[in-house]
Amino acid sequence: MRILPFSLLTIGAALAAAVAAQDATSTAAVPAIPAGKQATDMIPTGPAPKKQRHCVSSIYCPGPLLQAVQLAQLFNDSKTFVDKPTLKAESEVLSAFSKLGDGKGHNVTYQQMLDFVTSNFGAEGGDLITANLTDFKARPGFLSRIKDAALSSFLTQVNGYWPLLARTTASTGAKTACEGCVSSFLPFEKTRTFVVPGGRFRELYYWDTYFVINGLLASELSSVAKDLLMNFADLVDKYGFVPNGNRIYYLNRSQPPMLTQMVSTYIKATRDTSVLDRLLPLLVREMGYWDVNRTVTVTSPYSKREHRVTLYNVDTDGPRPESYLEDFTTVEMAAAQEPGLANLTERQRDRLYANLASGAESGMDYSAARWSRRPLVNTSNTVSALRYLNTNAIVPTDLNAILYKNEVTLSRFFRLRHDGTQAQAWAKRARARREAIHDLFWDSSRKWYYDFNTTAHARVRPWAASGFFPFWANILPPFVHKASHLDGQAKAREMEATFAGLRYLIDRYNGTIATTLLPTMQQWDSPNAWAPLTFIAVEALANVPRSLGGTRPSPAPKGSFALVPKGQFGLPESQLPIQLITGTNDSIPYAGVGKTEANDGSRELMPPHNVGNATTTQTTAKGEGWSDALLRELVNRYMASALCSWRATGGNLNLTQQQDPTGSFATVSSSTLEKEGLPTNATGLMFEKFSMLNINAAGSGGEYQVVTGFGWTNGVVLSFANEFGHLLTRPECPPIVV
């Protein structure tokens, strides 16, 4: 058995401040004058923000009022203010602001700004109400197949979080305090249920909902899943695309375009094709948005062929309203705070604002490893690398794989509608995009899919989990179909080598997979591990054909790193993140990680922890295939991360002594919770992100404090339990070291 991970729970004051109820409702944040400032001091000012084309509210979009409030820093989180509905008519609020100082945010004291916000704005999230899930089942069918008492208890409680994350509105619009009052909420055409992620994320989010829907369907809440689809249909119908979330300030950007796959997932689970009556033309319309606004022509340096490919490229030249202070500091304070960085020109500032928003559109805000020209420029903070963002010059593997899968799916939908012309047209588009993905992203020597950098006109170097997306989209590497010199067995070994990096990461680390392997301090880089990417990786493994994934794991007598194609990680083994040993500052030696017996790749000398047990389900006559083994290991590792971090923050499994004879799942004491900076009555937290190094802990880094709730985390937990419950075994949680 491998030594348990170092388990110092890094929660502390930052998480304590972020922890509200698991149901994403909390008391309103109280505005306060920042520490070190006096009531009579003047609030900071800066260059007047430019009017935005896609965000025109005089309150919730860049302008004098928003800039004055956000630079005053009355709240710990910039998003708090823009989620507050007004208590008075919009005209009254604007009139009150015009009477402060010079009417444009200058010569205003902290006390004046505090009084203005307190008098004119209500509680953030106060424009929504809790929805009643009439179809909720406390024990959906899949739970009867979970035999382990600890897992069953945990999954039952996670299933119970859906009613706590469900929201609706009082009418088709937001709940407002008066006639003429306004909020940033984008209303739907009808009053329907939607599911929020949790914490600071109080609205419907785009790509989160794909993973939420997978969980809702596992929980037999297809009615809620259908409501979500129709809510998105309303947004596409009105705006021509799905915004990042349904707030005014998100109208300049989208997120990974997963709506077509949400519809496909829903139809597969329910066989309800009637949703296509409304949704099919809207799915086509959304694809047109990406084609017109985000698609470029790139000439491949490898084949000299031209390809139409898509990237994230938001049309903006101002701060994101929900991250106003952070963006303003990143851009306007760049020269003052960054040694060696000259004053930015107006064009450079505009471009950086656009890159910041484009990074947010990617859903991975931020990965410095993927989006920054200098990801490791200064890892003592989260700002420096962002000043070198190049997001809108990167052609992302994952985005183009998603669009390919959408094109294939639309072709299938049109066949269902007996429209052969449209079916063929979408199939043709899919073939062209698949060729682009093979040409631009696939590296035949490193055996992985990498983003393409249009600035460098080459593939990027570092490994990223985004390389799983083509496999999730049922794109297989070119060698599968075009390498005529390889026989079936050789192709199977090539495919196993492609996933050898994943095998090594599972062998070396104790959590699930990180987004990238660079420790940049950004939340979408090492050591953070996210539910969506684990889900995509698992589905990618499930899509490996039996002819290629059914062979037994290759022996690794020198350790599993020896199986990884040269250069796949973009880093030597010695420079990969270290894994600490329980209760010490010593790291597990990386040399020989994953060693197996010389002739049996399934018998590791130091087996990885929390990976389940080898099964005879879906195996060859000779035993479990390598792809099934990796899938089993990854599903169990994710479940261990979710359950152990939940238990470490007060989750109670309510096990009898017979069910837990060693007491290893005893409830964490109130004194331990207090030392961790948590309420003594905490009942377990489902985190937005995990750590690949410590399954007791949440992820860290980024622009905001740790978020709990959490929609996509819960969705993936329940989806895995439903689909792969037969592979799950009880995890072993590390001791909590405070």
C-alpha positions in Angstrom: 0.0 0.0 0.0 1.3 3.4 -0.9 2.1 5.8 1.9 -0.8 8.2 2.6 -0.7 11.7 1.4 0.4 14.7 3.5 -2.9 15.9 4.8 -2.5 19.3 6.4 -5.9 20.8 5.6 -5.3 24.1 4.1 -8.6 25.8 4.9 -7.9 28.6 7.4 -9.3 32.0 7.4 -9.8 32.4 3.6 -12.1 29.4 3.4 -13.8 30.2 6.7 -14.8 33.6 5.1 -16.1 31.8 2.0 -18.1 29.1 3.8 -21.8 29.8 3.8 -24.6 27.2 3.9 -24.2 24.3 1.4 -27.4 25.5 -0.3 -25.7 28.6 -1.8 -27.9 30.9 0.2 -26.3 33.2 2.7 -26.9 36.5 4.5 -26.0 39.6 2.6 -22.4 40.7 2.7 -22.2 43.9 4.8 -20.3 46.7 3.0 -17.5 48.2 5.1 -14.8 50.8 4.7 -11.6 49.0 3.9 -9.1 48.5 6.7 -6.7 51.3 7.0 -9.0 53.8 5.5 -11.0 56.6 7.3 -14.6 57.5 6.6 -13.5 61.0 5.4 -10.8 59.7 3.0 -11.5 59.9 -0.7 -12.1 56.7 -2.6 -9.6 55.9 -5.3 -10.2 57.0 -8.9 -8.8 56.0 -12.2 -9.1 56.5 -16.0 -12.7 56.8 -17.1 -13.9 53.3 -18.3 -15.0 53.0 -21.9 -18.6 52.4 -22.8 -19.1 48.8 -23.7 -20.9 47.6 -26.8 -22.5 44.5 -25.2 -23.0 45.6 -21.7 -25.0 48.9 -21.5 -26.5 49.1 -17.9 -25.5 52.4 -16.2 -25.3 50.5 -12.9 -24.0 47.0 -13.6 -21.7 47.6 -16.6 -18.4 49.6 -16.8 -19.1 53.3 -16.2 -18.7 55.9 -13.5 -21.0 54.3 -10.9 -19.6 50.8 -11.2 -16.0 52.0 -11.2 -16.5 54.2 -8.1 -18.2 51.4 -6.1 -15.7 48.7 -7.1 -12.6 50.8 -6.5 -13.9 51.7 -3.1 -13.6 48.0 -2.1 -16.5 48.0 0.2 -16.8 44.2 -0.4 -14.2 41.4 -0.3 -15.5 40.1 -3.7 -16.2 42.4 -6.7 -19.1 40.1 -7.7 -21.1 40.9 -4.6 -22.1 44.4 -5.7 -23.1 43.5 -9.3 -25.4 40.8 -7.9 -27.3 43.3 -5.7 -30.8 44.4 -7.0 -31.7 48.0 -6.4 -34.1 49.1 -3.6 -35.2 52.1 -5.6 -36.1 52.8 -9.2 -33.1 52.9 -11.5 -33.6 56.6 -12.2 -33.5 57.4 -8.4 -30.3 55.4 -7.9 -28.6 57.2 -10.8 -29.8 60.5 -9.5 -28.4 59.8 -6.0 -25.0 58.9 -7.5 -24.9 62.0 -9.6 -25.1 64.0 -6.4 -21.9 62.4 -5.0 -18.7 64.4 -5.5 -18.5 65.6 -9.1 -21.2 63.2 -10.2 -18.6 61.0 -12.0 -17.1 59.2 -9.0 -14.4 61.8 -8.1 -14.2 63.6 -4.7 -16.4 61.0 -3.0 -15.6 59.9 0.6 -15.7 56.3 1.7 -18.6 57.2 4.0 -20.6 58.7 1.2 -20.1 55.7 -0.9 -20.9 53.3 1.9 -24.2 55.2 2.6 -25.0 55.2 -1.1 -24.7 51.5 -1.5 -26.5 50.7 1.8 -29.4 53.0 0.9 -29.9 51.9 -2.7 -29.0 48.2 -3.0 -30.5 45.1 -1.5 -29.0 41.7 -0.7 -27.0 40.0 -3.4 -29.0 37.1 -4.8 -32.2 38.7 -3.4 -33.7 38.7 -6.9 -34.1 34.9 -6.8 -36.1 32.5 -4.7 -35.6 28.8 -3.8 -37.4 26.5 -6.2 -39.6 23.6 -5.1 -38.4 20.3 -6.7 -41.6 18.4 -6.7 -40.1 15.4 -8.5 -37.2 15.0 -6.0 -36.5 11.5 -4.9 -34.5 11.0 -1.7 -33.2 7.6 -2.9 -33.1 7.4 -6.7 -32.7 3.9 -8.2 -28.9 3.9 -8.6 -28.4 4.0 -4.8 -29.8 0.5 -4.5 -26.8 -0.7 -6.5 -24.3 0.9 -4.1 -23.6 -1.8 -1.5 -21.0 -0.1 0.6 -22.6 1.7 3.6 -20.1 4.6 3.6 -20.5 5.3 -0.1 -24.3 4.9 0.1 -24.6 7.4 2.9 -22.4 9.9 1.2 -24.2 9.6 -2.1 -27.6 9.9 -0.5 -26.6 13.1 1.2 -25.1 14.5 -2.0 -28.3 13.7 -3.9 -30.1 15.7 -1.2 -28.2 18.9 -2.1 -30.2 19.4 -5.3 -33.2 21.1 -3.6 -30.7 23.4 -1.9 -29.2 24.6 -5.2 -32.4 25.0 -7.1 -33.7 28.5 -7.9 -36.4 30.2 -9.7 -37.9 33.7 -10.0 -41.1 35.2 -8.7 -42.3 35.8 -12.2 -40.7 35.8 -15.6 -38.4 38.5 -14.3 -36.3 38.9 -11.2 -37.8 39.6 -7.9 -37.4 43.3 -7.4 -38.3 45.6 -4.5 -40.3 48.2 -6.4 -41.7 49.4 -9.7 -38.7 50.5 -11.7 -36.2 48.6 -9.5 -33.6 46.7 -11.5 -31.1 43.9 -11.1 -28.4 42.3 -13.2 -30.4 39.1 -13.6 -31.3 38.1 -17.2 -34.9 36.8 -17.1 -36.3 33.8 -18.9 -39.5 33.7 -21.0 -41.2 31.5 -18.4 -40.8 30.9 -14.7 -38.8 27.7 -14.6 -36.3 26.0 -12.2 -32.6 26.3 -12.7 -29.6 25.0 -10.7 -26.9 27.4 -9.4 -23.3 26.2 -8.7 -23.3 27.6 -5.2 -21.5 30.2 -3.1 -20.8 33.4 -5.1 -22.3 31.8 -8.2 -25.9 32.7 -7.8 -27.2 32.3 -11.3 -27.4 29.8 -14.1 -24.0 29.1 -15.6 -23.4 27.7 -19.1 -20.8 24.9 -19.2 -21.3 24.0 -15.5 -24.8 22.9 -16.4 -23.6 20.0 -18.7 -22.1 18.3 -15.7 -25.1 19.3 -13.5 -27.5 17.7 -16.0 -25.6 14.5 -16.0 -26.1 14.4 -12.2 -29.7 15.4 -12.3 -30.5 12.6 -14.8 -28.8 10.1 -12.4 -31.0 11.5 -9.7 -34.1 11.0 -11.9 -34.8 14.7 -12.1 -35.3 14.8 -15.8 -38.0 17.5 -15.4 -35.4 19.9 -13.9 -32.9 18.9 -16.7 -35.6 19.8 -19.3 -36.3 23.2 -17.5 -32.6 23.9 -17.8 -32.6 23.2 -21.6 -35.6 25.5 -22.0 -34.0 28.3 -20.0 -31.0 28.1 -22.3 -33.3 28.1 -25.3 -34.8 31.4 -24.0 -31.3 32.9 -23.9 -30.3 31.8 -27.4 -33.7 33.0 -28.7 -33.2 36.4 -27.2 -29.4 37.0 -27.6 -28.3 34.6 -30.3 -26.0 32.7 -28.0 -25.7 31.4 -24.4 -24.0 33.9 -22.2 -21.4 32.8 -19.6 -24.3 33.1 -17.1 -27.7 34.9 -17.0 -26.5 38.2 -15.8 -26.3 41.5 -17.8 -22.6 41.7 -17.3 -22.0 38.4 -19.0 -23.6 39.5 -22.3 -20.2 40.0 -24.0 -19.0 36.4 -23.7 -20.1 32.8 -23.6 -18.5 29.6 -22.2 -17.5 26.2 -23.7 -20.6 25.6 -26.0 -22.1 22.5 -24.3 -25.8 23.1 -25.0 -25.9 20.6 -27.9 -24.4 18.0 -25.7 -26.8 18.7 -22.9 -29.6 18.1 -25.3 -28.0 14.9 -26.5 -27.5 13.7 -23.0 -31.1 14.5 -22.1 -32.5 12.7 -25.1 -30.3 9.6 -24.5 -31.6 9.3 -20.9 -35.2 10.1 -21.6 -35.8 9.3 -25.3 -37.8 12.6 -25.3 -37.0 13.9 -28.8 -39.8 16.5 -28.6 -37.3 19.0 -27.2 -35.8 19.2 -30.7 -38.9 21.0 -32.0 -37.8 24.2 -30.3 -34.1 23.5 -29.6 -32.8 22.3 -33.0 -33.0 25.6 -34.8 -31.6 27.3 -31.8 -28.6 24.9 -31.6 -27.9 25.8 -35.2 -28.2 29.5 -34.4 -25.7 29.1 -31.5 -23.2 27.4 -33.7 -23.5 30.3 -36.1 -22.5 32.6 -33.3 -19.3 30.7 -32.8 -18.7 30.6 -36.5 -19.1 34.3 -37.1 -17.6 35.7 -33.9 -14.9 33.3 -32.8 -13.7 31.4 -35.9 -10.5 32.1 -37.8 -8.4 30.6 -40.6 -5.1 29.2 -39.7 -2.4 27.8 -42.1 -0.9 24.7 -40.6 3.0 24.8 -40.3 2.9 21.0 -40.5 0.8 20.4 -43.7 0.6 23.9 -45.2 -3.2 23.4 -45.3 -5.7 26.0 -44.3 -8.2 25.2 -41.5 -11.1 27.0 -40.0 -10.8 26.7 -36.3 -12.3 28.4 -33.3 -10.9 30.3 -30.3 -12.0 32.4 -27.4 -11.9 36.1 -28.3 -14.2 38.4 -26.4 -15.1 41.8 -27.8 -14.4 44.1 -24.8 -11.9 46.8 -23.7 -12.9 47.2 -20.1 -12.8 45.4 -16.8 -15.2 42.5 -16.2 -17.9 44.0 -13.9 -17.9 40.9 -11.6 -14.1 41.1 -11.3 -13.8 44.8 -11.8 -11.2 45.6 -9.1 -9.1 42.6 -10.0 -9.0 43.5 -13.7 -8.5 47.2 -13.1 -5.5 46.3 -10.9 -4.1 43.8 -13.4 -4.2 46.3 -16.3 -4.0 49.8 -14.9 -1.4 49.1 -12.2 0.7 46.8 -14.4 3.7 49.2 -14.8 3.7 50.2 -11.2 3.5 46.7 -9.8 5.5 44.6 -12.3 9.2 45.1 -12.4 10.5 45.5 -16.0 7.1 46.0 -17.5 6.7 49.4 -19.3 3.6 51.5 -19.2 1.0 49.8 -21.4 -0.3 51.7 -24.4 -4.0 52.2 -24.7 -4.1 49.4 -27.3 -2.2 47.1 -25.0 -4.6 47.8 -22.1 -7.6 47.2 -24.4 -6.1 43.9 -25.5 -5.3 42.8 -22.0 -8.9 43.5 -20.9 -10.0 41.4 -23.9 -7.6 38.6 -23.0 -8.9 38.6 -19.4 -12.5 38.2 -20.6 -11.5 35.6 -23.1 -9.8 33.6 -20.4 -13.1 33.7 -18.5 -15.0 32.6 -21.6 -12.8 29.5 -21.7 -14.3 28.4 -18.4 -10.7 28.0 -17.1 -10.1 31.3 -15.6 -7.3 31.1 -15.3 -4.7 28.7 -16.5 -1.4 30.5 -16.9 0.1 27.4 -18.4 -2.4 27.5 -21.2 -3.2 31.2 -21.6 -0.1 33.2 -20.5 3.1 33.9 -22.4 5.0 33.9 -19.0 3.2 31.4 -16.8 5.9 31.3 -14.1 6.9 34.9 -14.2 6.1 35.4 -10.5 4.4 32.5 -8.6 4.2 34.5 -5.3 0.9 36.1 -6.6 -1.9 35.4 -9.0 -1.7 38.7 -11.0 1.7 38.8 -12.7 1.2 35.9 -15.1 -2.2 37.5 -16.1 -0.5 40.6 -17.4 1.0 38.4 -20.1 -2.2 36.7 -21.2 -2.4 35.6 -24.8 -5.7 33.8 -24.6 -7.2 35.1 -27.9 -4.2 33.9 -29.8 -4.5 30.3 -28.5 -6.6 27.8 -30.5 -7.8 25.5 -27.8 -8.0 21.7 -28.3 -11.0 21.4 -26.0 -13.1 24.1 -27.7 -12.6 22.6 -31.1 -13.3 19.1 -29.9 -16.6 20.3 -28.4 -17.6 22.0 -31.6 -16.7 18.9 -33.6 -18.9 16.8 -31.3 -21.7 19.3 -31.7 -21.4 19.1 -35.5 -21.6 15.3 -35.4 -24.6 15.5 -33.0 -26.4 18.1 -35.2 -26.0 15.8 -38.1 -27.6 13.0 -36.1 -30.4 15.2 -35.0 -31.2 16.2 -38.6 -31.2 12.5 -39.6 -33.8 12.0 -36.8 -35.8 14.8 -38.5 -35.3 13.1 -42.0 -33.4 16.1 -43.3 -30.7 14.5 -45.2 -29.3 17.7 -46.7 -28.7 19.3 -43.4 -27.4 16.0 -41.9 -24.8 15.8 -44.7 -23.8 19.5 -44.4 -23.1 19.1 -40.7 -21.2 15.8 -41.2 -19.0 17.6 -43.8 -18.3 20.4 -41.3 -17.4 17.8 -38.7 -15.0 16.0 -41.0 -13.2 19.3 -41.8 -12.8 20.1 -38.1 -11.5 16.7 -37.3 -8.9 17.1 -40.0 -7.9 20.4 -38.4 -7.7 18.8 -34.9 -5.5 16.0 -36.2 -3.2 18.5 -38.1 -2.9 21.3 -35.6 -3.3 19.6 -32.2 -2.0 16.0 -32.5 1.7 15.5 -31.9 2.7 12.1 -33.2 5.9 11.9 -31.2 4.6 13.1 -27.9 1.3 11.3 -28.5 -1.1 13.9 -27.2 -3.3 16.7 -28.3 -1.9 20.2 -27.6 -3.3 23.7 -28.0 -2.0 25.6 -31.1 -0.4 29.0 -30.5 -1.0 31.4 -33.4 1.6 33.8 -32.1 4.3 31.2 -32.1 2.7 29.3 -35.0 3.3 26.0 -33.2 1.8 23.7 -30.7 2.3 24.6 -27.1 4.7 22.6 -25.0 3.1 21.8 -21.6 0.7 18.9 -21.2 -2.9 19.9 -20.3 -5.9 17.8 -19.5 -7.7 19.5 -22.4 -6.0 16.8 -24.5 -8.7 14.4 -23.3 -11.5 16.3 -25.1 -10.9 14.8 -28.6 -11.2 11.3 -27.1 -14.4 12.4 -25.3 -15.6 13.6 -28.7 -14.9 10.2 -30.3 -11.9 11.4 -32.2 -9.1 8.8 -32.3 -5.5 9.7 -33.2 -4.5 9.5 -36.9 -2.5 6.3 -36.4 -5.7 4.4 -35.7 -7.0 4.8 -39.3 -4.0 6.0 -41.3 -1.0 4.0 -40.0 -1.3 1.1 -42.4 2.1 -0.2 -41.3 0.9 -0.9 -37.8 -1.1 -4.1 -37.0 -3.8 -4.2 -34.5 -1.6 -5.1 -31.6 0.9 -2.3 -32.4 -2.0 0.2 -32.6 -3.2 -1.0 -29.2 0.2 -0.3 -27.7 0.3 3.1 -29.4 -3.0 4.0 -27.8 -1.8 2.7 -24.4 1.3 4.9 -24.7 -1.0 7.9 -25.4 -2.6 7.4 -22.0 0.6 6.5 -20.2 0.9 10.0 -18.9 -2.5 9.6 -17.1 -1.3 6.2 -15.7 1.8 7.9 -14.3 -0.2 10.8 -12.7 -2.5 8.3 -11.0 0.5 6.3 -9.8 2.4 9.4 -8.5 -0.3 11.6 -7.0 -3.0 10.9 -4.4 -5.9 12.9 -5.8 -7.5 13.2 -9.2 -5.8 14.8 -12.2 -4.8 18.4 -12.4 -5.6 20.7 -15.3 -1.9 21.2 -16.1 1.3 20.3 -14.3 2.7 23.9 -13.8 2.3 25.3 -10.3 1.5 28.9 -11.4 -0.8 29.9 -8.4 -3.7 30.1 -10.9 -6.7 28.0 -10.0 -6.8 26.1 -13.3 -3.2 24.9 -13.0 -1.4 22.4 -10.7 -2.2 21.3 -8.1 -5.9 21.9 -8.6 -8.1 19.2 -9.9 -11.6 19.9 -11.3 -14.7 17.7 -11.7 -15.3 18.6 -15.4 -11.9 17.5 -16.5 -12.1 14.2 -14.5 -15.5 13.6 -16.1 -14.1 14.2 -19.6 -11.1 12.0 -19.0 -13.3 9.1 -17.7 -15.6 9.4 -20.8 -12.5 9.6 -23.0 -11.3 6.3 -21.6 -14.8 4.8 -22.0 -14.6 5.7 -25.7 -11.4 3.8 -26.3 -12.4 0.9 -28.5 -12.1 -2.6 -27.0 -9.7 -3.6 -29.8 -7.3 -0.8 -28.6 -7.9 -0.7 -24.8 -8.6 -4.3 -24.0 -5.0 -5.5 -23.8 -3.4 -6.0 -20.3 -1.4 -3.0 -18.9 2.2 -3.0 -20.1 4.8 -3.9 -17.5 6.8 -1.0 -16.0 9.8 -2.6 -14.3 11.5 0.9 -14.2 8.4 2.8 -13.1 5.5 4.0 -15.2 7.3 7.3 -16.2 9.4 5.1 -18.5 6.2 4.4 -20.4 5.3 8.0 -21.0 6.2 9.2 -24.5 9.2 11.5 -24.5 8.2 15.1 -24.0 4.5 14.4 -23.4 4.4 16.3 -20.1 6.8 19.0 -21.4 8.7 18.6 -18.1 11.3 16.1 -16.9 10.1 13.8 -14.1 12.2 15.7 -11.6 10.4 19.0 -12.3 6.9 17.7 -11.8 5.0 18.7 -8.6 6.1 16.8 -5.5 3.9 14.6 -3.4 4.5 15.0 0.3 4.4 12.3 2.9 1.9 12.4 5.8 2.9 14.8 8.6 6.3 15.7 7.2 7.9 18.0 4.8 9.5 15.1 2.9 8.3 14.0 -0.5 7.6 10.6 -1.9 10.6 9.6 -4.0 9.5 9.9 -7.6 12.1 7.4 -9.0 10.4 4.1 -9.7 6.8 5.3 -9.1 4.5 2.8 -10.7 7.0 -0.1 -10.8 5.5 -3.4 -11.7 6.7 -6.9 -11.8 8.8 -7.4 -14.9 6.3 -9.5 -16.7 3.0 -8.3 -15.3 1.9 -4.7 -15.7 -1.1 -5.2 -13.4 1.0 -6.0 -10.4 2.5 -2.8 -9.0 5.1 -3.1 -6.3 3.7 0.0 -4.5 0.1 0.0 -5.6 -1.6 3.4 -5.9 -4.1 4.3 -3.2 -7.9 4.7 -3.6 -8.2 3.2 -7.1 -10.7 0.4 -6.4 -10.1 -3.3 -7.1 -9.4 -5.0 -10.4 -12.6 -6.3 -11.8 -13.6 -8.9 -14.3 -16.3 -6.7 -15.7 -15.7 -5.6 -19.3 -12.4 -7.4 -19.6 -10.6 -9.6 -22.0 -10.3 -13.3 -21.3 -6.8 -12.5 -20.1 -8.0 -10.0 -17.4 -8.8 -6.3 -17.1 -7.7 -4.2 -20.0 -5.5 -1.1 -19.5 -8.2 1.4 -20.4 -10.7 -0.3 -18.0 -8.1 -0.2 -15.3 -7.4 3.5 -15.7 -11.1 4.3 -15.8 -11.7 2.3 -12.6 -8.8 4.0 -10.9 -9.8 7.5 -11.9 -13.5 7.1 -10.9 -12.4 5.8 -7.5 -9.8 8.6 -7.0 -12.4 11.3 -7.8 -14.9 9.7 -5.4 -12.2 9.6 -2.7 -11.4 13.3 -3.2 -15.1 14.2 -2.9 -15.9 12.0 0.1 -12.8 12.6 2.1 -12.8 16.4 1.7 -16.5 16.4 2.6 -15.9 14.3 5.7 -12.8 16.5 6.7 -15.1 19.5 6.8 -17.7 17.9 9.1 -19.6 15.4 6.9 -21.2 12.7 8.9 -21.7 9.3 7.4 -23.9 8.0 10.3 -22.3 4.6 10.2 -22.8 1.9 12.9 -19.9 0.2 14.6 -20.5 -2.8 12.5 -20.3 -0.7 9.3 -17.2 1.1 10.5 -15.4 -1.2 12.9 -12.2 0.7 12.9 -13.8 4.1 13.4 -12.0 5.5 10.4 -15.1 7.4 9.3 -15.9 8.9 12.7 -17.2 12.4 12.5 -14.5 15.1 12.8 -14.6 16.7 16.2 -15.8 20.2 16.7 -12.5 21.2 18.2 -10.7 20.0 15.0 -13.2 21.9 12.8 -12.6 25.0 14.9 -8.8 24.7 14.4 -9.4 24.4 10.7 -11.2 27.7 10.7 -14.6 26.1 10.2 -17.9 26.4 12.2 -18.0 23.8 14.9 -21.4 22.6 13.5 -20.1 22.2 9.9 -21.8 19.3 8.1 -19.5 18.7 5.2 -18.6 20.8 2.1 -18.7 19.9 -1.5 -15.9 21.9 -3.1 -15.7 23.6 -6.5 -12.2 22.2 -7.0 -9.9 19.6 -5.3 -6.2 19.1 -4.9 -4.3 16.4 -6.7 -1.9 16.2 -3.7 -4.4 15.9 -0.8 -7.8 14.3 -1.0 -8.8 15.9 2.3 -8.4 19.4 1.0 -10.0 21.9 -1.4 -8.1 23.4 -4.3 -6.7 26.9 -3.9 -5.5 30.0 -5.8 -7.3 32.1 -8.3 -9.2 35.4 -8.1 -11.7 34.5 -5.4 -12.0 32.4 -2.2 -12.8 28.7 -2.2 -16.4 28.1 -3.3 -18.6 25.4 -1.9 -22.0 24.0 -3.0 -21.2 22.7 -5.6 -23.2 22.0 -8.8 -20.7 20.3 -11.1 -18.9 18.5 -8.3 -22.2 17.0 -7.1 -23.2 16.2 -10.7 -20.1 14.3 -11.5 -20.2 12.4 -8.2 -23.8 11.2 -8.9 -23.2 10.5 -12.5 -20.2 8.4 -11.7 -22.1 6.5 -9.0 -24.9 5.9 -11.5 -22.7 4.7 -14.4 -19.8 3.2 -12.6 -21.2 2.2 -9.2 -20.1 -1.4 -9.7 -16.5 -0.2 -9.8 -16.5 1.8 -6.6 -14.9 0.7 -3.4 -14.9 2.4 0.0 -12.1 5.1 0.0 -9.5 5.3 2.7 -9.2 8.9 3.9 -5.9 10.2 5.3 -5.8 11.4 8.9 -6.6 15.1 9.4 -3.4 16.9 10.5 -4.1 20.5 11.7 
